[in-house]
Amino acid sequence: MQTHILPVTPFAQNCTILVCSETQQAAVVDPGGEVDRIIAKLQQLEVNAVKILLTHAHIDHAGGTHELAQRLQLPIIGPHQGDRFWIDGLPQQSAMFGFPAVEVFEPDQWLQHGDEIQLGNVQLQVLHTPGHTPGHVVFYSADDKLALVGDVLFNGSIGRTDFPQGNHGELIASIRERLFPLGDDITFICGHGPNSTFGHERQHNPFVSDHRG
């Protein structure tokens, strides 16, 4: 599987294009905005976009979803239904943060923990990881030792929990009980900033490391 990261919007959100190397089928993960740039990247890569995947429904991750789905006729997969209120509130989110006006959408498929998503010959496992938002999910490829973790975990930090229905305890549990057990050698792409590995964060991340005082 190939990955192409395209930071979008003033929040520099890592919109990620996943490509099955064998079939050239592609999924767009978290199209937060700047849809023209996303489509141009897909055209440059000469891939066949077949679906949109959402980790959660904050504006900087989901703001371009409706437009991209309409323009390319793509199904919207995810997040977990716990984020429905965030999707319903996207117009208010866009006004609050000065984003272009966005439309509410209904995902073609809500995701549950344990679901599997097929992208060409790539299989992605779905992990429900609440805390940053109640409906946050992570996409994990065991074959590629890669996880797309949205805003759950960052290189050196963790997701915010001061938004409506955020929960710090749940977030820490999601990281420690659902992400770290996947293995120290798993690379993750986060919603903002550089990649890291679960092992590095387990050793060095001051919020969730094994060495917290």
C-alpha contacts under 8 A as a table, 3 or more apart, distances in Angstrom:
res1	aa1	res2	aa2	distance
1	M	18	L	6.85
1	M	19	V	5.57
1	M	20	C	4.80
1	M	21	S	5.19
1	M	122	V	7.03
1	M	144	D	6.92
2	Q	18	L	5.88
2	Q	19	V	5.01
2	Q	20	C	6.53
2	Q	21	S	6.28
3	T	16	T	6.67
3	T	17	I	5.72
3	T	18	L	4.83
3	T	19	V	6.34
4	H	16	T	5.61
4	H	17	I	5.06
4	H	18	L	6.65
5	I	14	N	5.81
5	I	15	C	5.84
5	I	16	T	4.47
5	I	17	I	6.40
6	L	13	Q	7.91
6	L	14	N	5.65
6	L	15	C	5.14
6	L	16	T	6.05
6	L	17	I	7.84
6	L	38	I	7.55
7	P	12	A	4.79
7	P	13	Q	4.97
7	P	14	N	4.40
7	P	15	C	5.73
8	V	11	F	7.05
8	V	12	A	5.06
8	V	13	Q	5.27
8	V	14	N	6.60
8	V	15	C	6.53
8	V	31	P	7.96
8	V	32	G	6.54
8	V	33	G	6.11
8	V	34	E	6.17
9	T	12	A	5.51
9	T	13	Q	6.63
9	T	32	G	6.94
9	T	33	G	5.90
9	T	34	E	6.51
9	T	60	D	7.01
10	P	13	Q	7.97
11	F	60	D	6.60
11	F	192	H	7.90
12	A	192	H	6.37
12	A	193	G	7.96
13	Q	32	G	6.91
13	Q	60	D	6.38
13	Q	61	H	6.76
13	Q	191	G	5.48
13	Q	192	H	5.11
14	N	30	D	7.70
14	N	190	C	7.03
14	N	191	G	5.08
14	N	192	H	5.57
14	N	193	G	7.51
15	C	28	V	7.17
15	C	29	V	5.81
15	C	30	D	5.23
15	C	31	P	5.42
15	C	32	G	6.77
15	C	61	H	7.49
15	C	191	G	7.56
16	T	28	V	5.95
16	T	29	V	5.10
16	T	30	D	6.93
16	T	31	P	7.90
17	I	26	A	6.52
17	I	27	A	5.72
17	I	28	V	4.67
17	I	29	V	6.15
17	I	42	L	8.00
18	L	26	A	5.37
18	L	27	A	5.21
18	L	28	V	6.50
18	L	29	V	7.48
19	V	24	Q	5.79
19	V	25	Q	5.67
19	V	26	A	4.35
19	V	27	A	6.66
19	V	47	V	7.45
19	V	119	L	7.84
20	C	23	T	5.60
20	C	24	Q	5.16
20	C	25	Q	5.47
20	C	26	A	6.43
20	C	119	L	6.48
20	C	120	G	5.68
20	C	121	N	6.42
20	C	122	V	6.06
21	S	24	Q	5.54
21	S	25	Q	7.91
22	E	120	G	7.47
22	E	121	N	7.07
23	T	120	G	5.66
23	T	121	N	7.19
24	Q	47	V	5.21
24	Q	48	N	6.07
24	Q	120	G	7.48
25	Q	47	V	6.07
25	Q	48	N	4.81
25	Q	49	A	5.86
25	Q	50	V	6.39
25	Q	119	L	6.48
25	Q	120	G	5.65
26	A	47	V	6.22
26	A	48	N	5.62
26	A	49	A	4.43
26	A	50	V	5.89
26	A	51	K	7.20
26	A	119	L	6.99
27	A	49	A	5.70
27	A	50	V	5.97
27	A	51	K	4.98
27	A	52	I	5.55
27	A	53	L	6.70
27	A	119	L	7.23
28	V	31	P	6.54
28	V	49	A	7.34
28	V	51	K	6.55
28	V	52	I	4.84
28	V	53	L	6.08
29	V	52	I	5.88
29	V	53	L	4.63
29	V	54	L	5.76
29	V	55	T	7.51
30	D	52	I	7.42
30	D	53	L	6.29
30	D	54	L	5.03
30	D	55	T	6.60
30	D	56	H	7.88
30	D	61	H	4.68
30	D	62	A	5.70
30	D	65	T	7.62
31	P	35	V	7.31
31	P	38	I	7.67
31	P	52	I	7.82
31	P	54	L	7.99
31	P	61	H	5.78
31	P	62	A	5.69
31	P	63	G	6.78
31	P	64	G	5.19
31	P	65	T	5.70
31	P	68	L	7.73
32	G	59	I	6.46
32	G	60	D	4.58
32	G	61	H	3.95
32	G	62	A	4.63
32	G	63	G	4.52
32	G	64	G	4.90
32	G	65	T	6.95
33	G	60	D	7.06
33	G	61	H	7.68
33	G	62	A	7.46
33	G	63	G	5.33
33	G	64	G	4.15
33	G	65	T	7.67
34	E	37	R	5.55
34	E	38	I	6.64
34	E	64	G	6.88
35	V	38	I	4.98
35	V	39	I	6.16
35	V	64	G	6.00
35	V	67	E	7.22
35	V	68	L	6.16
36	D	39	I	5.25
36	D	40	A	6.09
37	R	40	A	5.02
37	R	41	K	6.15
38	I	41	K	5.13
38	I	42	L	6.35
39	I	42	L	5.06
39	I	43	Q	6.23
40	A	43	Q	5.07
40	A	44	Q	6.08
41	K	44	Q	4.96
41	K	45	L	6.15
42	L	45	L	5.17
42	L	46	E	6.17
42	L	47	V	5.99
42	L	48	N	7.71
42	L	49	A	7.27
43	Q	46	E	4.96
43	Q	47	V	6.78
49	A	72	L	7.95
49	A	74	L	7.64
50	V	74	L	5.95
50	V	75	P	7.45
51	K	74	L	5.07
51	K	75	P	5.17
51	K	76	I	6.23
51	K	77	I	7.10
52	I	65	T	7.54
52	I	69	A	7.37
52	I	74	L	6.53
52	I	75	P	6.21
52	I	76	I	4.88
52	I	77	I	5.91
53	L	76	I	6.21
53	L	77	I	4.92
53	L	78	G	5.93
53	L	79	P	7.59
54	L	57	A	7.10
54	L	61	H	7.46
54	L	62	A	6.96
54	L	76	I	7.58
54	L	77	I	6.39
54	L	78	G	5.02
54	L	79	P	5.20
54	L	137	V	7.85
55	T	61	H	7.80
55	T	78	G	6.73
55	T	79	P	5.41
55	T	136	H	5.48
55	T	137	V	4.88
55	T	138	V	6.02
55	T	139	F	7.68
55	T	149	V	7.33
55	T	150	G	5.66
56	H	61	H	6.90
56	H	62	A	7.26
56	H	78	G	7.54
56	H	79	P	5.31
56	H	80	H	7.66
56	H	83	D	6.63
56	H	133	T	7.03
56	H	135	G	6.39
56	H	136	H	4.77
56	H	137	V	6.67
56	H	150	G	7.38
57	A	61	H	6.26
57	A	62	A	5.21
57	A	79	P	7.18
57	A	83	D	6.15
57	A	84	R	7.86
57	A	86	W	5.55
57	A	87	I	5.66
57	A	90	L	8.00
58	H	61	H	5.54
58	H	62	A	5.97
58	H	63	G	7.60
58	H	86	W	6.40
58	H	87	I	7.66
58	H	90	L	7.56
58	H	93	Q	7.81
59	I	62	A	5.14
59	I	63	G	4.69
59	I	90	L	6.19
59	I	93	Q	6.07
59	I	94	S	6.47
60	D	63	G	5.86
61	H	64	G	7.83
61	H	191	G	7.87
62	A	65	T	5.30
63	G	66	H	7.53
63	G	90	L	7.18
63	G	94	S	7.59
63	G	102	V	6.21
64	G	67	E	5.57
64	G	68	L	6.02
64	G	102	V	7.28
65	T	68	L	5.27
65	T	69	A	5.95
65	T	76	I	7.72
65	T	105	F	7.96
66	H	69	A	5.19
66	H	70	Q	6.10
66	H	102	V	7.48
66	H	103	E	6.28
66	H	104	V	7.08
66	H	105	F	5.97
67	E	70	Q	5.17
67	E	71	R	6.08
67	E	102	V	7.98
67	E	103	E	7.98
68	L	71	R	5.21
68	L	72	L	6.03
68	L	73	Q	7.77
68	L	74	L	7.52
69	A	72	L	5.53
69	A	73	Q	5.16
69	A	74	L	4.62
69	A	75	P	6.51
69	A	76	I	7.00
70	Q	73	Q	5.09
70	Q	74	L	6.99
75	P	107	P	7.47
75	P	108	D	5.81
76	I	106	E	7.91
76	I	107	P	4.91
76	I	108	D	5.21
76	I	109	Q	6.70
77	I	107	P	5.88
77	I	108	D	5.92
77	I	109	Q	4.92
77	I	110	W	6.34
77	I	111	L	7.20
78	G	81	Q	7.89
78	G	107	P	6.33
78	G	108	D	7.93
78	G	109	Q	5.93
78	G	110	W	4.75
78	G	111	L	5.12
78	G	137	V	7.83
79	P	83	D	6.79
79	P	107	P	7.93
79	P	110	W	5.78
79	P	111	L	5.66
79	P	135	G	6.12
79	P	136	H	6.20
79	P	137	V	6.10
80	H	83	D	6.17
80	H	84	R	7.93
80	H	110	W	5.32
80	H	111	L	4.70
80	H	112	Q	5.96
80	H	128	H	7.24
80	H	134	P	8.00
80	H	135	G	4.38
80	H	136	H	6.27
80	H	137	V	6.58
81	Q	84	R	5.39
81	Q	110	W	5.83
81	Q	111	L	7.15
81	Q	135	G	5.81
82	G	85	F	7.46
82	G	133	T	7.79
82	G	134	P	5.07
82	G	135	G	3.95
82	G	136	H	7.73
83	D	86	W	5.24
83	D	87	I	6.57
83	D	133	T	6.79
83	D	134	P	6.08
83	D	135	G	4.48
83	D	136	H	7.16
84	R	87	I	5.13
84	R	88	D	6.21
84	R	135	G	7.87
85	F	88	D	5.00
85	F	89	G	6.11
86	W	89	G	4.98
86	W	90	L	6.26
87	I	90	L	5.25
87	I	104	V	6.07
87	I	105	F	6.99
88	D	91	P	7.69
88	D	104	V	5.79
88	D	105	F	7.80
89	G	92	Q	5.38
89	G	93	Q	6.18
89	G	104	V	7.61
90	L	93	Q	4.86
90	L	94	S	6.04
90	L	102	V	6.67
90	L	103	E	6.97
90	L	104	V	6.23
91	P	94	S	5.17
91	P	95	A	6.36
91	P	101	A	6.28
91	P	102	V	5.61
91	P	103	E	6.34
91	P	104	V	7.08
92	Q	95	A	5.16
92	Q	96	M	6.10
93	Q	96	M	5.07
93	Q	97	F	6.25
94	S	97	F	5.42
94	S	98	G	5.80
94	S	99	F	4.56
94	S	100	P	6.36
94	S	101	A	5.92
94	S	102	V	6.66
95	A	98	G	5.16
95	A	99	F	6.19
95	A	100	P	7.64
95	A	101	A	6.99
96	M	99	F	7.77
107	P	110	W	6.27
111	L	115	D	6.58
111	L	126	V	7.39
111	L	137	V	7.84
112	Q	115	D	5.68
112	Q	126	V	7.05
112	Q	127	L	7.53
112	Q	128	H	6.47
113	H	126	V	5.62
113	H	127	L	4.81
113	H	128	H	4.69
113	H	137	V	7.85
114	G	125	Q	6.51
114	G	126	V	5.43
114	G	127	L	6.14
114	G	128	H	7.91
115	D	125	Q	6.13
115	D	126	V	5.17
115	D	127	L	7.76
116	E	123	Q	6.71
116	E	124	L	5.59
116	E	125	Q	4.66
116	E	126	V	5.91
117	I	123	Q	5.82
117	I	124	L	5.02
117	I	125	Q	6.46
117	I	126	V	7.52
118	Q	121	N	6.85
118	Q	122	V	5.85
118	Q	123	Q	4.81
118	Q	124	L	6.34
119	L	122	V	5.01
119	L	123	Q	6.33
119	L	124	L	7.68
122	V	141	S	7.54
123	Q	141	S	6.26
124	L	139	F	5.87
124	L	140	Y	5.20
124	L	141	S	4.86
124	L	142	A	7.68
125	Q	139	F	5.71
125	Q	140	Y	5.00
125	Q	141	S	6.37
125	Q	142	A	7.98
126	V	137	V	6.49
126	V	138	V	5.79
126	V	139	F	5.07
126	V	140	Y	6.51
127	L	137	V	5.43
127	L	138	V	5.07
127	L	139	F	6.58
127	L	140	Y	7.64
127	L	178	R	7.19
128	H	135	G	7.13
128	H	136	H	6.15
128	H	137	V	4.46
128	H	138	V	6.50
128	H	174	S	7.98
129	T	134	P	7.85
129	T	135	G	7.40
129	T	136	H	5.38
129	T	137	V	5.20
129	T	138	V	6.64
129	T	152	V	7.38
129	T	171	L	7.12
129	T	174	S	4.98
129	T	175	I	7.61
129	T	178	R	7.31
130	P	133	T	5.61
130	P	134	P	4.57
130	P	135	G	5.84
130	P	136	H	5.22
130	P	137	V	7.32
130	P	167	N	7.76
130	P	170	E	6.04
130	P	171	L	5.97
130	P	174	S	6.50
131	G	134	P	5.85
131	G	136	H	7.56
131	G	152	V	7.48
131	G	161	T	6.48
131	G	165	Q	7.92
131	G	166	G	5.22
131	G	167	N	4.58
131	G	168	H	5.89
131	G	169	G	7.15
131	G	170	E	4.67
131	G	171	L	3.83
131	G	172	I	7.59
131	G	174	S	7.29
132	H	136	H	7.03
132	H	151	D	6.80
132	H	152	V	6.13
132	H	159	G	5.67
132	H	160	R	5.80
132	H	161	T	5.08
132	H	163	F	7.66
132	H	166	G	5.08
132	H	167	N	6.60
132	H	168	H	7.58
132	H	171	L	6.22
133	T	136	H	5.44
133	T	161	T	7.62
133	T	163	F	7.76
133	T	164	P	7.87
133	T	165	Q	6.34
133	T	166	G	5.25
133	T	167	N	7.72
134	P	165	Q	6.37
134	P	166	G	6.70
136	H	150	G	7.97
137	V	149	V	7.42
137	V	150	G	7.80
138	V	147	A	6.86
138	V	148	L	5.70
138	V	149	V	4.82
138	V	150	G	6.80
139	F	147	A	5.61
139	F	148	L	5.15
139	F	149	V	6.77
140	Y	145	K	7.65
140	Y	146	L	5.89
140	Y	147	A	4.27
140	Y	148	L	6.41
141	S	144	D	5.37
141	S	145	K	5.84
141	S	146	L	5.35
141	S	147	A	6.28
142	A	145	K	4.91
142	A	146	L	6.76
143	D	146	L	7.93
145	K	185	D	7.13
145	K	186	I	4.84
145	K	187	T	6.29
146	L	186	I	5.53
146	L	187	T	4.97
146	L	188	F	5.58
146	L	189	I	7.70
147	A	186	I	7.01
147	A	187	T	6.39
147	A	188	F	4.63
147	A	189	I	6.35
148	L	188	F	5.63
148	L	189	I	4.89
148	L	190	C	6.11
149	V	152	V	5.86
149	V	153	L	6.50
149	V	188	F	6.54
149	V	189	I	6.24
149	V	190	C	5.21
149	V	191	G	7.04
150	G	153	L	7.37
150	G	189	I	7.48
150	G	190	C	4.98
150	G	191	G	4.39
150	G	192	H	7.99
151	D	154	F	7.04
151	D	158	I	7.30
151	D	159	G	5.09
151	D	160	R	7.90
151	D	190	C	6.24
151	D	191	G	5.16
151	D	192	H	7.48
152	V	158	I	5.92
152	V	159	G	4.84
152	V	171	L	6.84
152	V	174	S	7.98
152	V	175	I	7.27
152	V	190	C	7.78
153	L	157	S	6.33
153	L	158	I	4.40
153	L	159	G	5.80
153	L	175	I	7.17
153	L	190	C	6.66
154	F	157	S	4.85
154	F	158	I	5.32
154	F	159	G	7.19
154	F	190	C	5.77
154	F	191	G	7.66
154	F	192	H	7.30
154	F	193	G	7.30
154	F	194	P	7.93
154	F	195	N	7.79
154	F	196	S	7.67
155	N	190	C	7.85
155	N	193	G	7.16
155	N	194	P	6.43
155	N	195	N	6.47
155	N	196	S	5.58
155	N	201	E	6.91
155	N	205	N	7.50
156	G	201	E	6.57
156	G	204	H	7.17
156	G	205	N	4.74
156	G	206	P	7.03
157	S	205	N	6.25
157	S	206	P	7.31
157	S	207	F	6.58
158	I	207	F	6.93
159	G	171	L	7.69
160	R	163	F	7.29
160	R	166	G	7.63
160	R	168	H	7.99
161	T	165	Q	7.92
161	T	166	G	4.35
161	T	167	N	5.40
161	T	168	H	5.52
161	T	171	L	7.78
162	D	166	G	5.82
162	D	167	N	7.68
163	F	166	G	5.31
167	N	170	E	5.35
167	N	171	L	6.24
168	H	171	L	5.05
168	H	172	I	6.31
169	G	172	I	5.30
169	G	173	A	6.22
170	E	173	A	5.03
170	E	174	S	6.05
171	L	174	S	5.05
171	L	175	I	6.37
172	I	175	I	5.22
172	I	176	R	6.09
172	I	208	V	6.97
173	A	176	R	5.14
173	A	177	E	5.47
173	A	178	R	7.47
174	S	177	E	5.48
174	S	178	R	5.22
174	S	179	L	6.69
175	I	178	R	5.71
175	I	179	L	4.93
175	I	180	F	6.18
175	I	208	V	7.79
176	R	179	L	6.07
176	R	180	F	5.33
176	R	181	P	7.24
176	R	208	V	7.44
177	E	180	F	6.50
177	E	181	P	6.43
178	R	181	P	6.15
178	R	182	L	7.26
179	L	182	L	5.63
179	L	183	G	7.92
179	L	198	F	7.41
180	F	183	G	5.88
180	F	184	D	6.89
180	F	198	F	5.82
180	F	199	G	7.56
180	F	202	R	7.32
181	P	184	D	7.95
182	L	186	I	7.00
183	G	186	I	5.74
183	G	198	F	6.79
183	G	199	G	7.09
184	D	197	T	6.55
184	D	198	F	4.92
184	D	199	G	3.65
184	D	200	H	7.26
184	D	202	R	7.81
185	D	197	T	6.23
185	D	198	F	6.67
185	D	199	G	6.16
186	I	197	T	5.42
186	I	198	F	5.83
186	I	199	G	7.50
187	T	195	N	6.99
187	T	196	S	5.73
187	T	197	T	4.26
187	T	198	F	6.66
188	F	195	N	5.70
188	F	196	S	5.68
188	F	197	T	5.74
188	F	198	F	7.26
189	I	194	P	7.36
189	I	195	N	4.98
189	I	196	S	7.18
190	C	193	G	6.82
190	C	194	P	7.27
190	C	195	N	6.39
196	S	200	H	6.80
196	S	201	E	7.38
197	T	200	H	5.27
197	T	201	E	6.45
198	F	201	E	5.17
198	F	202	R	5.96
199	G	202	R	5.03
199	G	203	Q	6.23
200	H	203	Q	5.21
200	H	204	H	5.92
200	H	205	N	7.49
201	E	204	H	5.06
201	E	205	N	4.58
201	E	208	V	7.35
201	E	209	S	6.31
202	R	205	N	6.19
202	R	208	V	6.38
202	R	209	S	4.33
202	R	210	D	5.89
203	Q	209	S	5.14
203	Q	210	D	6.05
203	Q	211	H	6.89
204	H	209	S	5.66
204	H	211	H	7.76
205	N	208	V	5.72
205	N	209	S	5.07
206	P	209	S	5.69
206	P	211	H	7.97
206	P	212	R	6.45
207	F	212	R	7.45
208	V	212	R	7.23
209	S	212	R	5.81
